[in-house]
Amino acid sequence: MSQVTRVMVPFAIAAAALLVATAESAAQSQDKPKPPTASQRTPDMSAFLCKDITRLSGEDRSIAIGVLHGYFLGKKGATGYDSSALGKASDDFMEYCLDNPGAKALETFAKFAK
């Protein structure tokens, strides 16, 4: 074997190993889920259906309904509120949603948040 061949064979093996490792690393990084974008982390309230709200329970449902109340109070520019009126609107909204699970939650809530 010549001097050039003795040098080139180990170099070729090392280069091939490096190429395989790089390709494998690139393939693995493509399989990893990417972190959600800001728009994916921020749900669009207009996309929620009544069934999405009714499937929630406990504190999660209370927070969702509270967000809806806050949205409509803010839309009116209100700084005060009547808790009994808000409670009635919440109850009426949930009753409607139980009977109409496919209705848009935001549009439906607008009927009761007067």
N, C-alpha and C positions, 0 to 999 in steps of 0.2 A: 504494500500500500504506500502510496506516495505521501509526502508531508502535507500537501494540500488536502488530500482526502481525509487524513487523520484529524485535521482541524475542522473541516467542513461537516463531517458526520455529527460530532457532538453539537456543533452550532445549529445544524438543521433540526436535531432532536429537541434542543432547548427552544428553538423558535416555534416548532410545532406544538410543544407543550404550552408555551405562552399563548399561542393563538387559540388553542382549545380552551384554556382557562378563561381568556377574555371573552370568547363567544359564549361560554357557559354562564359567566357572570352577567353578561348582557341579557341573556335569555331569562335568568332568574329575576333581574330587576324589572323586566317587562311583566312578569307574573304578579309582582307585588301590587296590591291595590294602592292607588294614588290617594292622597288625602283629599277630602271633599273640598270643593271650591266654596267661596263665600255664599254663592247663590244656592248651593246644595245644603249648606248648614242653616240657611234662613228659609223656613217654609213659607210658601205663599198662601196666605189665609184664604184667598179666593178659590184655591184648589181643594179645600177640605169639604167633604160631604157630611151630612148629618150623621151618617153611620160611623164616621171617623170619631165624632165627638161622643156619640152614645156608647161606643166600645171602650172608651176611657173609663177609669173608675177612680173613686176617691179624690185625692188631691190633684191628680192629673186632669180630671174633668173640671174640677173647680178652677184650676189655673186657665184652662182653655176657655171656659165661659167668662172668667175674669178678663182675659185678653180681649174677647169680643166686646164685653161691656166697655172696657177702656178705649177700644177703637172707636166705638160709636159715641161715647162721651167726648172724646177728643175731637171727633169730626164735628160735633155740635159746638165745640169750644166751651163746654161745661167744666166748671171747677168744683161744683157741688153735686151731690146725688142723694136720692132717697133710697135707702137700702131695701125697704119693703117693695118699692116699685121694681127695683133691680131683681129682687128675689122672685117676684111674680113673672117678670119677663123671662128669667132663667127657667122657671117651671114650665111656662107656656112653650118656650123654645124646645125643651126636652120632650114634652108631650107631642109636639108637632113632629119632631125628628123621629120619634119611635114609630109614628104612623107613616112617615115619608123618609126613609133612610137614604134615598138617592138624591134628595134635594141638596143644593149647595148651602153649606152652613152659614156663610157670610150673608148671602141674600135672604135666607130664612130668618136669621137673627135680626136683620133690618126691619122685618115686619113687627117684631116684638119690642125693639129698643126705640121707643118713641119719645 
